[in-house]
Amino acid sequence: MRRSTAGRGAMGRWIDTVAGPGSGWRTGYWPVLVLLVISYGLCAAQSTTDPSPIAFLVQLITVAVTLRVTDAAHIVQRSAWFVLGAAGAGALVVQILGTRGHALDIALSAASAIAFLIAPAAIIAHQVHRRGLDLEALLAALTAYALVGMFFTFVYNLIGLVGDSPIFGDASPDSLSAQLFFSFTTLTTTGFGNIVPVGPGVQSVAVAEAITGQLFLITAVARIMRGARRSTDVDDASPEPGPSQPEKDAS
């Protein structure tokens, strides 16, 4: 006898939606998340404000994979592969030859910021028209949220490279690792207070990031709840199998 889903509650239907067939366990967002973790680790290991060419290569691969996963237009993917390939080749040559300079650091930081701005925009454009709640939607929200944090990290890094003084003042270390930590504590509005930006420009960026983080969470939660409600409505609207009716004689 088939068990009815009416008495299982919303949580049971939600679990079926996420873990059921086609839920997204084989979605391409898994490799994007893995690449993001690698990028985060490489940036966290930077004790200076100089971006790493190796980290930059990983970031370019992350954006390229994101564009592929989100089914961006072919012309966009081709253009991105051409630009990212040229930038990646340049970063690789720099790493091999060991040629570094302040102008190059600024260029790498700006390119990283642009890359981490394109990636979440592509994810949002890909998910905005999807219906229903599944694992892919949850992974997409998590990935885009982390990409936004990486974007603001390189905004702080770019400000620090262009400016004449450390963005956190003389009392705090100014490194890519510290900028990464500050970015994600600001995005999540954790605000430990051990690192404080100095100057109205950096403080304005921090306020913008905090507002962006809250708006993103509100939008993501609304998207998830809307998908769950649609899935629930579909389950409730499906007819329950009833007892078979005896056929009438054709006489």
N, C-alpha and C positions, 0 to 999 in steps of 0.2 A: 504494500500500500504506500502510495506516495505521500510524504509528509508535507503538510501545508506550511508555507512560510509566514502565514498571517500571525501565528502566535510566537514567533521567534524573536520579534522585536527588531528595532532599527539596527542594533549592533550586529546581530546575526546576518542581516542582509548586507550590511557594510562589509563584513568579513568575506562573504561570498563574492561581493563585487570586486574586492581587492585581490583575493587569492584565486579567483576562478579562472577559467580558460581565457586566454587573450588578455590577461590582466596587466601584462607588461613586464613579466619576469625576464623576457628576452629583449627588452627595450634598449635602444642605443644610449640611453642616459646613464647606464652603468659605466661604460668607458669614459664618459665625460666627467662623472664624479671621481673616478680613479685618477684621471689627469688633473683634476682640480686639487685632489689631495697631494699629488706630487708637486704641483705648482706652489701650494701652500707651504709644503715642507721646505722647498728650495728657497722661498722668500723668507721663511722663518729662520733659516740658517745664515742669512745675510747680516753680518754685524756692522756693515757700512750702508750708506745710502746708494751706493753704486749698484744698479741692476745687473744681474748675472745673465750673460748671453745664453747659457744653458737653460736657465729658467725661462728666458724669453722664447727659446725654441719650443719648450713644452707648452707655453701659453699659446703660441701660434698653432700648434697641433690641436690644442683644446678648442680653439675657435673653429678650425677647419672641421673637426669632428662634429662640433655643435651645429654648424651649418648643414652638414650632411644628415644628421639625425633629424633636424627640424624641417627637412625637405624644402630648403630655400630654393629660389628660382635658379635654374641652371646658369644663367648669365651671372648671377650673384656669386654662385659657387665657383665658377671659372675665374671671375675677377678676383675673388678672395684668394683662391689657390695661387694665382699669379703673383699678387701682391705679397701674400704671406710667404710664398716660396722665395721670392727675391729677398725679403727681409730676413728670412731664416738663413739663406745662404750667406748674406752679409754678416749676420751674427756668428755663424759658424767660422767664417774667415777671421773675424775679430778674435774669436776664442783661440783659434789655432796660432795666429800670428802674435797674439798677446798685445795687440795695439789697443790702448784705452785712452780716453780723453773725456773732458767734461761735456763737450758738445755731443759726443756719442752716448754718454750716460743719459743726457736729456732726451735724445732721440729714442733710445730704448724705452725709457720711462713713458714718454708720450705715446709710443706705439703700443705699449702694454695696456695703457689706459683705454686707448681706442679699441683694442682687441676685446677687452673685458666689458666694453660698452656695447659692442656689436652682438656678442654672444647672448646676454640675457634678453636683448631686444628680439633676437631671432626666436628664442624659446617662448617668449610671451606671444609673439605673432603666431607661432605654431599652435599654442594651446588655447588661444582665445576663442576659437570656433569649435573646440572639441566639446562633446557632451558626455555626461556620465563620469563617475569617479572610478579610477583604477590606479594601479601602482605607478603607471607612467605619469599621470597627473601629479601625484605626490612627489615623485623623483624630479619632475620638471620644476616644480615650485622650489624644492630644496636646492637644485642646481642653480636656478636663476638667482635665488637669494644669496648663495655663496659667491656667485659671479659679481653681484653688485658690491659685495664687501671687497672683493679683489679690485674692482674698478676704483673705488674710493681710496684703496691703499696706494695705488699708483698716482692718484691725484695728489695725495699728501706727499708722495715721493717726488713728484714733479715740482711741487711748490718748494720743497726742501732743496732740490737741486738748483732751481732758478734763484731762490732767495739768497740773501747774504748771511742770514743767521739761522740757527736750528729752530725748527718749527715748534719744538717742545721746550725751548729755553735752554739755558746753559746747565741747569740742574738735572735734566733728564737726557738719557742717551738718544741720539737722533740716528736711527738706522732703519733699514727696510723692515727688519724684524719688529722694531718698536712701532713703526707705522702700520704694519699688518695687525698687530695686537690692538692698537688704538682704533683702527678702522672697524674691526669686528665687535669690539666692546661698545663702540658708538652706534653701529648698525643695530645691534640688539638692545641698545639703551641700557646696557649693564652699568657702565660708568663707574669703574673702580676708583677713579680719581688719582691713581698713581702717575698717570701721564696726562698732562694738560696742555692743549695747544696755546701758543703765544701769538698774539697778533690778530686783528679783526678778520683778515682774509682767511686764515686757517680755521678760526672759530666759526666763520660763516659756512665754510664747507662742512664742518662737523655738525652744525645745526641742520644743514640740508641732508646730510646722511642719516641723521637720527629720524627726521621726518620721513625720508624715503623708506627707511626700514619699517616704520610703523604702518605707513600706507601699503607697503608691499605685503605685510602680514595680514592686514585687514582684507586686502584684495584676494590674497591666496586662500584665507579661511572662507571668504564668501564664495569663491570658486569651488572649493571642496564641498561646502555645505550645499551649494546649488546642484552639484553633481550627485551628491548623496540623495538629495530630495528627488531628483529626476529618476534615479535608479530605484528608489522606494516606490515612486508612483507607478513605474513600469511593472514592478513586482506585484503591487496591489491590484493593478488593472488586469493582470493575466488571469484568465478563467481557471477555476479549480476543476479538476476532473471529477465528474459526478458518476453516480451509478448508471450503468448502461440501461437504456430503456428497451423494453421488449418490443420487437417489431410487430406491427399490426398486420393481420392477414390481409392480403390483397384481394380477398374475395368480396 
